[in-house]
């Protein structure tokens, strides 16, 4: 089991999630008090998935899909971004730590 403070975990989230994927449990601490636990999910049965999805939709953290993506969706070309707005937004988000 790994314990990390909130501030440290923000900057190391990718590394922490890699460790969770490898079977570790990560406890997030707020001033030394445990507030969250990340642990690997072994099996997502259909009922668990439905309950989790319903909870996320109700909280506003997930929007349900309106229709299924077409089979060729990921083969479609990306739109042009000649002004670099997408790149600039990504760099801004990384600087802000989001």
trRosetta pair geometry for C-beta under 8 A, 3 or more apart (Angstrom, degrees):
i j d omega theta_ij theta_ji phi_ij phi_ji
1 24 7.1 146 -110 -171 30 81
1 25 4.8 -25 -115 73 83 100
1 26 7.6 165 -165 -89 64 25
1 27 6.4 31 174 -12 108 108
2 16 7.1 -156 98 -133 142 90
2 19 6.3 25 0 127 151 153
2 24 5.7 29 -4 167 112 129
2 25 7.2 175 26 89 71 49
2 26 4.8 -22 72 -111 102 73
2 27 7.0 -178 90 24 48 71
3 26 7.6 156 -90 -164 26 57
3 27 4.6 -21 -107 69 75 105
3 29 5.8 42 180 -28 100 121
3 34 7.7 -81 -131 -93 108 93
4 8 5.0 -129 -172 90 97 112
4 9 4.2 119 118 -69 127 96
4 12 6.8 -128 -146 68 153 128
4 16 6.5 -81 3 -97 157 136
4 26 6.4 -8 11 -171 111 105
4 27 7.4 156 24 81 62 54
4 28 6.1 -28 73 -111 84 59
4 29 6.8 -176 90 19 31 89
5 8 4.7 83 59 15 86 105
5 9 6.6 -158 88 -12 39 91
5 28 7.7 61 -171 -164 14 64
5 29 5.2 -52 -100 73 53 96
5 30 7.6 108 -154 -97 70 28
6 9 5.8 -61 -143 37 26 110
6 10 6.7 35 158 -30 63 98
6 28 6.1 68 -86 179 66 104
6 29 7.0 -119 -29 82 71 48
6 30 5.4 34 -30 -96 125 73
6 35 7.6 3 -69 45 110 135
7 10 6.2 -48 -159 18 29 112
7 11 7.6 10 155 -2 59 103
8 11 6.4 -69 -162 41 37 100
8 12 6.0 -4 157 13 73 121
9 12 5.9 -78 -135 59 32 91
9 13 6.1 67 161 -78 70 72
9 16 6.1 10 -145 -33 86 161
9 26 7.7 129 -124 161 122 128
9 28 5.4 -33 -27 -120 170 101
10 13 6.3 -15 -153 -38 25 107
10 97 6.2 29 160 179 126 118
11 97 7.7 -53 -81 -136 72 110
12 15 4.7 -54 -174 48 85 115
12 16 5.5 90 123 -29 91 99
13 16 5.6 -58 -144 38 31 112
13 17 6.2 28 160 -18 67 106
14 17 5.9 -57 -148 37 29 108
14 18 6.6 34 151 -23 63 103
15 18 5.6 -49 -152 30 34 115
15 19 6.8 33 150 -17 63 102
16 19 5.7 -55 -155 34 35 111
16 20 6.6 38 147 -21 67 102
16 26 5.1 72 -171 -114 109 166
16 38 6.8 86 147 62 110 153
17 20 5.3 -46 -146 33 40 115
17 21 6.5 46 152 -22 65 99
17 38 7.2 -88 -99 170 64 151
18 21 5.7 -51 -153 32 33 114
18 22 6.7 26 149 -14 63 107
19 22 5.6 -59 -152 40 36 110
19 24 4.2 -27 154 42 95 140
19 26 6.5 100 87 -59 118 116
20 23 7.8 165 -176 27 30 9
20 24 5.8 -87 -87 70 38 80
20 25 7.4 63 -117 -107 80 27
20 26 5.8 -71 -70 -1 101 112
20 38 5.0 -68 -94 137 143 110
20 39 6.6 -161 -147 -134 102 17
20 40 5.5 163 167 -65 75 73
21 40 6.6 114 -116 -103 24 109
23 40 5.7 -45 -109 -7 38 147
24 40 7.8 99 49 -28 39 103
25 37 6.3 -8 -177 -172 102 100
25 38 7.0 164 -160 84 52 55
25 39 4.4 -6 -115 -99 89 95
25 40 7.9 -98 -79 2 65 73
26 37 7.2 155 82 -158 50 50
26 38 4.3 -2 57 55 101 105
26 39 7.6 -170 26 -68 62 53
27 34 5.1 -47 -176 -125 116 109
27 36 7.4 155 -159 85 48 51
27 37 5.5 -18 -104 -104 67 77
28 34 7.3 103 72 -151 47 60
28 35 5.7 -59 98 63 93 86
28 36 4.1 6 44 58 119 98
28 37 7.4 -145 15 -70 79 31
28 38 7.3 69 -28 -13 102 97
29 32 5.6 5 177 -116 126 13
29 33 6.3 134 -158 58 77 31
29 34 5.8 -46 -98 -87 71 46
29 35 6.9 122 -133 8 22 87
30 33 5.4 -35 67 63 77 90
30 35 4.6 38 -4 -22 113 137
34 37 7.2 21 -178 -61 116 90
41 44 6.0 39 148 -61 128 89
44 48 5.8 -134 -155 84 58 119
44 49 5.1 70 169 -65 105 102
45 48 5.0 90 56 10 76 105
45 49 7.0 -144 93 -7 37 92
46 49 5.7 -58 -149 37 31 114
46 50 6.3 31 156 -20 66 106
47 50 5.8 -53 -148 35 31 110
47 51 6.4 28 155 -16 64 106
48 51 5.9 -58 -149 38 30 109
48 52 6.2 28 155 -17 66 110
49 52 5.9 -58 -145 39 28 110
49 53 6.1 27 157 -19 64 110
50 53 5.8 -56 -144 38 28 111
50 54 6.2 29 157 -20 64 108
51 54 5.8 -55 -146 36 28 111
51 55 6.4 29 156 -19 63 107
52 55 5.8 -57 -151 35 29 111
52 56 6.4 25 155 -15 65 109
53 56 5.8 -59 -148 39 31 108
53 57 6.2 30 156 -19 67 107
53 62 6.6 -107 -152 102 64 155
53 64 7.7 77 171 -96 111 91
54 57 5.8 -54 -145 37 30 110
54 58 6.2 31 156 -20 64 108
55 58 5.8 -56 -148 36 28 112
55 59 6.4 19 157 -12 63 110
56 59 5.9 -59 -144 42 30 106
56 61 4.7 -86 -161 75 82 101
56 62 3.7 44 132 7 115 124
57 60 7.8 41 178 -71 30 24
57 61 7.9 -91 -65 55 19 64
57 62 5.2 -64 -71 80 58 95
57 63 7.3 97 -122 -116 80 22
57 64 5.7 18 -111 -44 131 96
59 62 7.9 57 61 16 88 80
65 68 7.2 72 136 -81 139 39
69 73 4.2 -34 171 -30 114 159
70 73 5.1 137 62 -51 73 87
72 75 4.7 -65 -166 48 75 115
72 76 6.3 97 134 -49 87 83
73 76 6.1 -44 -164 0 32 115
78 81 7.9 -40 141 -12 110 102
81 84 6.2 97 136 -90 99 23
81 85 5.9 -124 -164 39 105 78
81 86 4.8 -54 -139 11 162 111
81 87 7.1 143 122 -10 137 90
84 87 4.6 -48 -170 45 85 117
84 88 5.6 91 128 -28 88 98
85 88 5.7 -55 -144 38 30 112
85 89 6.3 31 157 -20 65 106
86 89 5.8 -54 -148 35 29 111
86 90 6.5 30 153 -19 63 106
87 90 5.7 -56 -151 36 31 112
87 91 6.4 29 154 -17 66 106
88 91 5.8 -55 -148 37 31 110
88 92 6.4 35 152 -21 64 106
89 92 5.6 -52 -148 35 32 114
89 93 6.4 34 153 -20 64 104
90 93 5.8 -53 -149 34 31 111
90 94 6.5 29 154 -17 64 105
91 94 5.8 -55 -149 36 32 111
91 95 6.4 33 153 -20 65 105
92 95 5.8 -56 -149 36 31 110
92 96 6.3 21 156 -12 66 110
93 96 5.9 -62 -146 43 30 106
93 98 4.6 -80 -164 61 85 110
94 97 7.6 41 -179 -73 32 28
94 98 7.8 -88 -70 49 24 70
